[in-house]
């Protein structure tokens, strides 16, 4: 009984971790898309598209990371 409960918890953690990784990848892709769009519109303003891409990545990826590790602690 105890090993079954442990196995179910491990599988739930694995699913949560997979979901977390997918959200982080989505954040990176969204950041890259914003970076390329801004680079096409404003080719002379290098810091603008780099900052915007990093900001989008952080906004999409950091909250799920924080929630996941907060649950794990």
N, C-alpha and C positions, 0 to 999 in steps of 0.2 A: 504494500500500500504506500509506504513512504517513498519508495523508489519511483512509483508511478507519479506521485505528486511532484517529486523533484524533476522528473522527465518533462512533465507538462510545464513547469515553471521555466525550465531551460529552453523549451521550444518557444514559449511566449517571449522570452528574452531575445531569442534568435530572430523571431519575426519582428520585434520592435527594433532590433539593431539593423535588420535589413531595410526596414522602412526609413530609419534614420539615415542610412547610407544613401538611399534613393533621394531623400530630401536634400542632402548635402550635394549630391551630383546635380540635382535640379537647380540648386542655388548657383553652382559653378557655371552651368550652362546659361542660366539667365544672366549672370554677370558678364559672361563672354559675349552674349548677344547684344547686351546694352553697350558694351565696349566697342564692338564692331560697328554698331549703328552710329554711335556718337563719333567714332573715328571717321566714318564716311561723311558725316555732316560737317564736322569741325576738324579737318585734318591738321590744322596748325596748333590746336590746343591739346597738347599731349597729356597734361596733368588732369584735364577735365575727364576724359574717357577712362583713364586709369582709376581715378578716384570714384567715378560713378560705378564702374564695374565691381570694384572692391566693396562699395557700399551695398549694392544689390546682392552680392554674394553673402555679405554679412547679415543682411536683413532676412534673407531666405534661410540660411543655414544655421545661424547661431541660436535662435530660439529653440528649435528642436533638439539641438545638441545639449543645451542647458537643461531642458526638461528631462531628457533621457538620463543624463548623469545625476541630476537631482533625485530622480526616482531610484537610481542604483545605490546612492549613498545611504 
